[in-house]
Amino acid sequence: MINIENLSQITHFYCDQQSHIILDKEICRSCSHHACVSACPAKCYTLDAETGRLDVVYENCLECGTCNVICDKKAVNWSYPRGGFGVSYRLT
């Protein structure tokens, strides 16, 4: 059985210089719950509690789309990475 803690050992990332996740940081600042931070299984989102700044590390994205679904403010503009880039799973 595969769990999320072991996923990084069987995963390879082909990183693009262009992010496939765009945040509207103005909307993020007004968010009271920042559900994307707790919902992302890859821990791509971090919130600075002092400044209220939300950052994303797209290079670690598992491409599940959870952030796009969970953001009720529509501040996350998520799409699959451009062709040839993104996550590659080796499950054997």
Backbone torsions as a table, in degrees:
resi	resn	phi	psi	omega
1	MET	NA	136.0	-179.7
2	ILE	-99.1	132.5	173.7
3	ASN	-119.1	167.2	-173.3
4	ILE	-62.7	-29.5	-179.8
5	GLU	-66.8	-29.8	-178.9
6	ASN	-94.4	-5.3	-174.8
7	LEU	-61.4	-35.7	-178.3
8	SER	-64.8	-23.9	-179.9
9	GLN	-75.1	-20.9	-178.6
10	ILE	-117.7	20.5	-175.0
11	THR	-123.4	141.2	174.0
12	HIS	-126.5	139.2	-178.9
13	PHE	-112.2	129.0	172.8
14	TYR	-104.1	97.5	-170.6
15	CYS	-85.0	134.5	174.9
16	ASP	-92.5	155.8	173.9
17	GLN	-76.1	-18.1	-178.0
18	GLN	-102.6	124.3	-179.6
19	SER	-71.2	141.8	174.8
20	HIS	-97.1	3.0	176.8
21	ILE	-122.3	117.8	179.5
22	ILE	-116.6	127.9	178.9
23	LEU	-104.8	139.7	169.0
24	ASP	-91.7	95.2	-171.8
25	LYS	-66.7	-23.3	175.2
26	GLU	-66.7	-44.0	177.2
27	ILE	-65.6	-41.0	-179.4
28	CYS	-59.3	-38.6	179.5
29	ARG	-62.2	-30.0	-178.3
30	SER	-88.9	-3.5	-178.8
31	CYS	-74.8	134.9	-178.0
32	SER	-92.7	-15.8	-173.6
33	HIS	-120.2	-23.0	-179.8
34	HIS	45.3	56.5	-177.5
35	ALA	-60.8	-28.3	-179.2
36	CYS	-61.0	-33.3	-178.8
37	VAL	-63.6	-46.2	-178.2
38	SER	-84.1	-23.3	-176.0
39	ALA	-84.2	-27.1	-175.6
40	CYS	-68.8	118.2	-179.2
41	PRO	-69.6	-20.8	-179.6
42	ALA	-94.2	0.1	179.8
43	LYS	57.3	42.9	-179.9
44	CYS	-75.4	-21.7	-174.7
45	TYR	-104.6	134.6	175.3
46	THR	-130.8	142.9	-180.0
47	LEU	-118.4	124.8	173.2
48	ASP	-84.0	110.0	-174.8
49	ALA	-62.7	-31.7	-178.9
50	GLU	-72.4	-44.9	-175.5
51	THR	-96.5	-18.6	-176.3
52	GLY	78.2	10.4	-178.3
53	ARG	-79.4	130.1	177.1
54	LEU	-105.3	129.4	178.6
55	ASP	-124.0	155.1	179.2
56	VAL	-129.9	138.9	174.6
57	VAL	-109.9	91.4	-173.6
58	TYR	-67.7	-21.3	-177.5
59	GLU	-64.1	-21.8	-179.7
60	ASN	-96.9	3.6	-173.5
61	CYS	-63.8	133.0	177.9
62	LEU	-89.9	0.5	176.7
63	GLU	62.3	37.4	178.2
64	CYS	-86.7	-23.5	178.8
65	GLY	81.2	6.4	-179.0
66	THR	-56.8	-41.8	-178.1
67	CYS	-60.6	-39.6	-179.5
68	ASN	-66.7	-36.8	-179.0
69	VAL	-76.3	-41.4	-172.2
70	ILE	-78.0	-21.5	-177.5
71	CYS	-76.7	102.3	-179.0
72	ASP	-78.3	-7.6	179.0
73	LYS	-94.8	-6.2	-178.1
74	LYS	61.0	36.1	179.4
75	ALA	-88.1	-15.5	-179.0
76	VAL	-100.0	121.7	174.0
77	ASN	-107.7	95.4	-175.6
78	TRP	-108.6	138.3	172.9
79	SER	-145.5	167.0	175.3
80	TYR	-67.3	150.3	176.2
81	PRO	-62.0	159.6	177.0
82	ARG	-59.2	157.1	-179.2
83	GLY	-51.0	133.9	179.4
84	GLY	90.8	-9.9	-179.2
85	PHE	-116.5	163.2	175.9
86	GLY	117.2	-160.7	-174.4
87	VAL	-91.0	143.9	176.8
88	SER	-129.5	118.4	-177.9
89	TYR	-96.1	138.9	172.3
90	ARG	-116.3	105.2	-173.3
91	LEU	-103.4	11.8	178.5
92	THR	-116.8	NA	NA
